[in-house]
Amino acid sequence: MKILVFAQIRDDKIEENTLGILNKVNEVFKDSEISASLFGSNIKEEWIKQLGVHGAKKVYTIDVPELEYYLSRPNVKALSKVIDEIQPTIIIAAGTVYGEDLLPRVAIRRGVSCAQRITDITKEGEEILFYTPVRDDQAMKVQKITGDIKFVTTRTGAFFVNENPTGEEPEVISVDITFEEKDLLVKHVEIKKAEVTVNLKDAKVIVAGGRGVGGKDQFAILKELASILGGQIGATRACTDMNWVEETYEIGQTGQSVSPDVYIAAGISGAPQHISGIKAKTLIAINTDEGAAIFNYADYGIIGDLHIILPLLKQKISD
Amino acid sequence: MKIIVFIRQIVNPQVKLQGVDYFDTSRISEDDLIINPFDKNALEGALKLKDSESAEVTAICVGGIKPSKAVREAIAMGCNDAVEVVDDNYYLEDPMILAKIYSKIVEKIGDVDLIFTGCEEQSSSSYAVPAMLAELLDIPSVLYAEEIEKTVDRFRISHVLEGGRKIVEMPMRGLISCTDSQYFVPRYTSMRGILTSKRAQIPQWSNEDLKLDEATVCENAASLTVSSFSNIVIEKDSYILKEEEPDEMVDKLLAKLKEDNIKLGV
């Protein structure tokens, strides 16, 4: 069997989830031929090497100016071209914004569907199963894809990167492509990087708030508590989007990834996009909704109103 | 400018049904049914263009337990008209099939300039339909939009991106999927809108109207099939306090953390 991993670049490096996927497919599909596709402009030698070290035997590159920035149509064409070359059984990409944009498009052009945001993949005999958690991670939908070609995106953060990879230098296959005017109707303008003025990566304690905080002023108590504990505040995208706090504090798939000793999640429902950015030793959740997904991840928790609990916590710790 | 907004009706995620029970339609009452929140963001995106460009906005709801509730709410928000599409033979669990049905609807309505839809369906976490629809129709598209700005002859769209946001330009005919950003916060229904929606004649279409080859949209046509569906059992041994005085709960939490040797501060 052949497997193709759609490799992605973030911050001038191979994006972590791509490496996690390579690790996972090498583990589950031991005797398969695992390849990666890598598109861009001025592709770096070190990216190709890294894909090889993490388990890609072949890397299919398309290095043209039109692929400098991700745009749907040129990437659909590029990935389709590589698929034609390899004829893989599984095409898998990390469920980043780009991965989720691309795979369903290429899939439907081949007349098939796409398994979405999987957190696991298994092979039992000839049967390949894809696991997608639904309903705030309360239930697991296990799905199969009929036909000879299977498109899959993973939930970000689902698979671990192998810390001691032992792969070798991959074979590099450069693929040619040409684009027409109609492939380039959507145009790249600019990328606005979130201003990271506070590095949350090294914070030992994080007091993070979600929609439940309720407003800009209500973030004050989180800041006070974080300050007493010698930590930082954090927030979900909803909060930074509503300008309750500066976007540098966003934690999750589209924000910073953190690994504190203690993470206090206040008024956070526990959406996968937020959770995927947290690897905390201890997670304490405070939420009025007992059914909130955050309690699935919490080591400790209080079902109650953060506006009452946090001031009490602050007061008792100060005493 | 002619705009279509595809909306889906889902069970309110706030309902007290956990895990697979949430998907058991026999346990649902009409009050529990809402428009998929991201689709309401899409309605807002379309209605902003109705306000500024006098666009004509049609809301379409395919499937759902009581789609009439969803489409009437869409009209109450300000859509010009709406259509319900119901056919028991349609298998809507596979995003590919839903995209095929949407594509046929766009074709039937004709001369559509813009298509709006939510970036994903909450609870089922299905995000693939907008991308698939754009490909079937072979039109430009931008997904996960956060903000739309109209320039002379194009849309300048900001969309979500890991570590920030990205800005692209798209021709004025195409598809946009919307996130729950500040820009797309849905408006409330007005009293006048509610009255209009009560009087509105809402066409109901089935496959007799769409004339899709049934073999391509029924359950047998699905390429994504469910092999099992069950509750996730959390084996995590967590210490969760509830239904006590806040003061007592905080004391107990701090005592337990101390007992477990967990230091709260640095």
Interface residues (C-beta under 8 A of the other chain):
Chain A: R10 D11 Y69 L71 S72 R73 V76 T96 V97 E100 D101 L102 L103 P104 R105 A107 I108 R109 G111 V112 S113 C114 A115 Q116 R117 L129 T132 P133 V134 R135 D136 D137 Q138 A139 M140 K141 V142 Q143 K144 I145 T146 G147 L185 V186 K187 H188 V189 E190 I191 K192 K193 A194 K204 V205 I228 L229 G230 G231 A238 D241 M242 N243 Q253 T254 G255 D261 V262 P272 T282 I284 E290 G291 F295 N296 Y297 A298 D299 Y300 G301 I302 I303 G304 D305 I308 I309 L312 L313 K316 I317
Chain B: P13 K16 Q18 G19 V20 Y22 F23 D94 P95 M96 I97 A99 S123 S124 S125 S126 Y127 A128 V129 A131 M132 A134 E135 L136 P140 S141 V142 L143 Y144 E146 R156 S158 H159 V160 L161 E162 G163 G164 R165 K166 I167 V168 E169 M170 P171 G174 D180 S181 Q182 A222 S223 L224 T225 V226 S227 S228 F229 S230 N231 I232 I234 K236 S238 Y239 I240 L241 K242 E243 P246 D247 M249 V250 D251 L253 L254 K256 L257 I262 K263 L264 G265 V266
